[in-house]
Amino acid sequence: MLLHGVRWFSVVFGAAIYCAVFIFVRHDLLTDNNNPSHTQLGLLLFIAPGMVAAFIAPRAPLSVALLAALIATPFCVLVTWLVYACVDSFWQEMAWNSSAIFWSGLGALVVMFWRAMTPSGRLP
């Protein structure tokens, strides 16, 4: 049962945070454009929505984080294509979105690891 223990408030809240991070990172609102190597370290910010979703959903942290990312990604892509001029190819866009979903899931896995390693499962 993949969706057993999923609270929909957690999914909606995680999707909202994912959308905010998506807009900021995808449209370079948080990064310096003077980077000559064209690395996108902003993708690492997608760890945050996964961590937040995992903190507010203790019974199914990975399911909530991935479900929030999967629900929010089509909405974010639609907003990107309608509001901003999309200059990337379709496959490059899908690769970028897959990477964002991966990093969001990794954020949930970090929280799960933290809970497994600490006796109380809480932050100090």
VEXMIPA-289016 format. One record per residue (C-alpha): residue number from 1; residue in three letters; chain; x, y, z. Coordinates in nm, 3 decimals, padded with zeros to 5 digits. Layout:
<rs>
num: NUM | residuo: Ala | cadena: A | east: X | north: Y | up: Z .
...
</rs>
This chain:
<rs>
num: 1 | residuo: Met | cadena: A | east: 00.000 | north: 00.000 | up: 00.000 .
num: 2 | residuo: Leu | cadena: A | east: 00.196 | north: 00.293 | up: -00.135 .
num: 3 | residuo: Leu | cadena: A | east: -00.046 | north: 00.561 | up: -00.019 .
num: 4 | residuo: His | cadena: A | east: -00.113 | north: 00.414 | up: 00.326 .
num: 5 | residuo: Gly | cadena: A | east: -00.051 | north: 00.684 | up: 00.585 .
num: 6 | residuo: Val | cadena: A | east: -00.043 | north: 00.971 | up: 00.336 .
num: 7 | residuo: Arg | cadena: A | east: -00.200 | north: 01.289 | up: 00.467 .
num: 8 | residuo: Trp | cadena: A | east: -00.318 | north: 01.503 | up: 00.178 .
num: 9 | residuo: Phe | cadena: A | east: -00.242 | north: 01.826 | up: 00.361 .
num: 10 | residuo: Ser | cadena: A | east: 00.122 | north: 01.719 | up: 00.362 .
num: 11 | residuo: Val | cadena: A | east: 00.112 | north: 01.649 | up: -00.012 .
num: 12 | residuo: Val | cadena: A | east: -00.047 | north: 01.986 | up: -00.093 .
num: 13 | residuo: Phe | cadena: A | east: 00.193 | north: 02.173 | up: 00.135 .
num: 14 | residuo: Gly | cadena: A | east: 00.492 | north: 01.989 | up: -00.011 .
num: 15 | residuo: Ala | cadena: A | east: 00.368 | north: 02.061 | up: -00.365 .
num: 16 | residuo: Ala | cadena: A | east: 00.336 | north: 02.433 | up: -00.285 .
num: 17 | residuo: Ile | cadena: A | east: 00.693 | north: 02.447 | up: -00.153 .
num: 18 | residuo: Tyr | cadena: A | east: 00.813 | north: 02.246 | up: -00.453 .
num: 19 | residuo: Cys | cadena: A | east: 00.644 | north: 02.495 | up: -00.690 .
num: 20 | residuo: Ala | cadena: A | east: 00.803 | north: 02.791 | up: -00.513 .
num: 21 | residuo: Val | cadena: A | east: 01.149 | north: 02.635 | up: -00.532 .
num: 22 | residuo: Phe | cadena: A | east: 01.086 | north: 02.537 | up: -00.896 .
num: 23 | residuo: Ile | cadena: A | east: 01.001 | north: 02.894 | up: -00.999 .
num: 24 | residuo: Phe | cadena: A | east: 01.297 | north: 03.043 | up: -00.812 .
num: 25 | residuo: Val | cadena: A | east: 01.550 | north: 02.791 | up: -00.941 .
num: 26 | residuo: Arg | cadena: A | east: 01.424 | north: 02.743 | up: -01.296 .
num: 27 | residuo: His | cadena: A | east: 01.416 | north: 03.113 | up: -01.369 .
num: 28 | residuo: Asp | cadena: A | east: 01.745 | north: 03.196 | up: -01.194 .
num: 29 | residuo: Leu | cadena: A | east: 01.592 | north: 03.418 | up: -00.929 .
num: 30 | residuo: Leu | cadena: A | east: 01.828 | north: 03.290 | up: -00.657 .
num: 31 | residuo: Thr | cadena: A | east: 02.151 | north: 03.229 | up: -00.844 .
num: 32 | residuo: Asp | cadena: A | east: 02.430 | north: 03.438 | up: -00.986 .
num: 33 | residuo: Asn | cadena: A | east: 02.426 | north: 03.445 | up: -01.366 .
num: 34 | residuo: Asn | cadena: A | east: 02.801 | north: 03.513 | up: -01.385 .
num: 35 | residuo: Asn | cadena: A | east: 02.887 | north: 03.145 | up: -01.344 .
num: 36 | residuo: Pro | cadena: A | east: 03.106 | north: 03.052 | up: -01.644 .
num: 37 | residuo: Ser | cadena: A | east: 03.075 | north: 02.674 | up: -01.594 .
num: 38 | residuo: His | cadena: A | east: 02.692 | north: 02.683 | up: -01.625 .
num: 39 | residuo: Thr | cadena: A | east: 02.648 | north: 02.439 | up: -01.338 .
num: 40 | residuo: Gln | cadena: A | east: 02.306 | north: 02.440 | up: -01.180 .
num: 41 | residuo: Leu | cadena: A | east: 02.370 | north: 02.409 | up: -00.811 .
num: 42 | residuo: Gly | cadena: A | east: 02.020 | north: 02.544 | up: -00.754 .
num: 43 | residuo: Leu | cadena: A | east: 01.888 | north: 02.193 | up: -00.811 .
num: 44 | residuo: Leu | cadena: A | east: 02.021 | north: 02.108 | up: -00.467 .
num: 45 | residuo: Leu | cadena: A | east: 01.754 | north: 02.341 | up: -00.325 .
num: 46 | residuo: Phe | cadena: A | east: 01.498 | north: 02.075 | up: -00.416 .
num: 47 | residuo: Ile | cadena: A | east: 01.619 | north: 01.883 | up: -00.112 .
num: 48 | residuo: Ala | cadena: A | east: 01.427 | north: 02.134 | up: 00.102 .
num: 49 | residuo: Pro | cadena: A | east: 01.071 | north: 02.053 | up: -00.021 .
num: 50 | residuo: Gly | cadena: A | east: 01.139 | north: 01.683 | up: 00.029 .
num: 51 | residuo: Met | cadena: A | east: 01.267 | north: 01.741 | up: 00.380 .
num: 52 | residuo: Val | cadena: A | east: 00.972 | north: 01.962 | up: 00.474 .
num: 53 | residuo: Ala | cadena: A | east: 00.723 | north: 01.711 | up: 00.336 .
num: 54 | residuo: Ala | cadena: A | east: 00.898 | north: 01.431 | up: 00.526 .
num: 55 | residuo: Phe | cadena: A | east: 00.895 | north: 01.628 | up: 00.852 .
num: 56 | residuo: Ile | cadena: A | east: 00.522 | north: 01.690 | up: 00.837 .
num: 57 | residuo: Ala | cadena: A | east: 00.438 | north: 01.332 | up: 00.729 .
num: 58 | residuo: Pro | cadena: A | east: 00.609 | north: 01.093 | up: 00.970 .
num: 59 | residuo: Arg | cadena: A | east: 00.420 | north: 00.780 | up: 00.859 .
num: 60 | residuo: Ala | cadena: A | east: 00.499 | north: 00.796 | up: 00.484 .
num: 61 | residuo: Pro | cadena: A | east: 00.774 | north: 01.054 | up: 00.428 .
num: 62 | residuo: Leu | cadena: A | east: 00.911 | north: 00.930 | up: 00.097 .
num: 63 | residuo: Ser | cadena: A | east: 00.566 | north: 00.870 | up: -00.052 .
num: 64 | residuo: Val | cadena: A | east: 00.450 | north: 01.219 | up: 00.043 .
num: 65 | residuo: Ala | cadena: A | east: 00.763 | north: 01.389 | up: -00.093 .
num: 66 | residuo: Leu | cadena: A | east: 00.755 | north: 01.204 | up: -00.424 .
num: 67 | residuo: Leu | cadena: A | east: 00.380 | north: 01.241 | up: -00.465 .
num: 68 | residuo: Ala | cadena: A | east: 00.405 | north: 01.615 | up: -00.400 .
num: 69 | residuo: Ala | cadena: A | east: 00.684 | north: 01.646 | up: -00.657 .
num: 70 | residuo: Leu | cadena: A | east: 00.498 | north: 01.439 | up: -00.915 .
num: 71 | residuo: Ile | cadena: A | east: 00.181 | north: 01.642 | up: -00.870 .
num: 72 | residuo: Ala | cadena: A | east: 00.358 | north: 01.979 | up: -00.875 .
num: 73 | residuo: Thr | cadena: A | east: 00.590 | north: 01.917 | up: -01.171 .
num: 74 | residuo: Pro | cadena: A | east: 00.326 | north: 01.923 | up: -01.450 .
num: 75 | residuo: Phe | cadena: A | east: 00.177 | north: 02.240 | up: -01.302 .
num: 76 | residuo: Cys | cadena: A | east: 00.521 | north: 02.405 | up: -01.287 .
num: 77 | residuo: Val | cadena: A | east: 00.605 | north: 02.299 | up: -01.643 .
num: 78 | residuo: Leu | cadena: A | east: 00.273 | north: 02.437 | up: -01.765 .
num: 79 | residuo: Val | cadena: A | east: 00.337 | north: 02.770 | up: -01.592 .
num: 80 | residuo: Thr | cadena: A | east: 00.688 | north: 02.779 | up: -01.738 .
num: 81 | residuo: Trp | cadena: A | east: 00.563 | north: 02.717 | up: -02.092 .
num: 82 | residuo: Leu | cadena: A | east: 00.275 | north: 02.964 | up: -02.068 .
num: 83 | residuo: Val | cadena: A | east: 00.443 | north: 03.252 | up: -01.885 .
num: 84 | residuo: Tyr | cadena: A | east: 00.809 | north: 03.227 | up: -01.984 .
num: 85 | residuo: Ala | cadena: A | east: 00.962 | north: 03.154 | up: -02.321 .
num: 86 | residuo: Cys | cadena: A | east: 01.094 | north: 02.799 | up: -02.303 .
num: 87 | residuo: Val | cadena: A | east: 01.427 | north: 02.778 | up: -02.488 .
num: 88 | residuo: Asp | cadena: A | east: 01.523 | north: 02.425 | up: -02.386 .
num: 89 | residuo: Ser | cadena: A | east: 01.430 | north: 02.116 | up: -02.582 .
num: 90 | residuo: Phe | cadena: A | east: 01.155 | north: 01.889 | up: -02.452 .
num: 91 | residuo: Trp | cadena: A | east: 01.401 | north: 01.614 | up: -02.349 .
num: 92 | residuo: Gln | cadena: A | east: 01.632 | north: 01.858 | up: -02.172 .
num: 93 | residuo: Glu | cadena: A | east: 01.333 | north: 01.992 | up: -01.981 .
num: 94 | residuo: Met | cadena: A | east: 01.226 | north: 01.639 | up: -01.883 .
num: 95 | residuo: Ala | cadena: A | east: 01.580 | north: 01.558 | up: -01.767 .
num: 96 | residuo: Trp | cadena: A | east: 01.588 | north: 01.872 | up: -01.553 .
num: 97 | residuo: Asn | cadena: A | east: 01.246 | north: 01.790 | up: -01.403 .
num: 98 | residuo: Ser | cadena: A | east: 01.350 | north: 01.432 | up: -01.331 .
num: 99 | residuo: Ser | cadena: A | east: 01.656 | north: 01.562 | up: -01.150 .
num: 100 | residuo: Ala | cadena: A | east: 01.438 | north: 01.795 | up: -00.941 .
num: 101 | residuo: Ile | cadena: A | east: 01.212 | north: 01.504 | up: -00.844 .
num: 102 | residuo: Phe | cadena: A | east: 01.519 | north: 01.297 | up: -00.753 .
num: 103 | residuo: Trp | cadena: A | east: 01.657 | north: 01.568 | up: -00.524 .
num: 104 | residuo: Ser | cadena: A | east: 01.319 | north: 01.611 | up: -00.358 .
num: 105 | residuo: Gly | cadena: A | east: 01.305 | north: 01.238 | up: -00.286 .
num: 106 | residuo: Leu | cadena: A | east: 01.660 | north: 01.252 | up: -00.153 .
num: 107 | residuo: Gly | cadena: A | east: 01.551 | north: 01.520 | up: 00.094 .
num: 108 | residuo: Ala | cadena: A | east: 01.289 | north: 01.281 | up: 00.229 .
num: 109 | residuo: Leu | cadena: A | east: 01.547 | north: 01.003 | up: 00.250 .
num: 110 | residuo: Val | cadena: A | east: 01.775 | north: 01.231 | up: 00.455 .
num: 111 | residuo: Val | cadena: A | east: 01.494 | north: 01.284 | up: 00.706 .
num: 112 | residuo: Met | cadena: A | east: 01.424 | north: 00.910 | up: 00.716 .
num: 113 | residuo: Phe | cadena: A | east: 01.794 | north: 00.843 | up: 00.776 .
num: 114 | residuo: Trp | cadena: A | east: 01.802 | north: 01.102 | up: 01.054 .
num: 115 | residuo: Arg | cadena: A | east: 01.503 | north: 00.943 | up: 01.224 .
num: 116 | residuo: Ala | cadena: A | east: 01.661 | north: 00.598 | up: 01.199 .
num: 117 | residuo: Met | cadena: A | east: 01.995 | north: 00.713 | up: 01.344 .
num: 118 | residuo: Thr | cadena: A | east: 01.867 | north: 00.916 | up: 01.638 .
num: 119 | residuo: Pro | cadena: A | east: 01.706 | north: 00.740 | up: 01.932 .
num: 120 | residuo: Ser | cadena: A | east: 01.414 | north: 00.978 | up: 01.961 .
num: 121 | residuo: Gly | cadena: A | east: 01.385 | north: 01.060 | up: 01.590 .
num: 122 | residuo: Arg | cadena: A | east: 01.382 | north: 01.431 | up: 01.667 .
num: 123 | residuo: Leu | cadena: A | east: 01.610 | north: 01.718 | up: 01.581 .
num: 124 | residuo: Pro | cadena: A | east: 01.824 | north: 01.858 | up: 01.866 .
</rs>
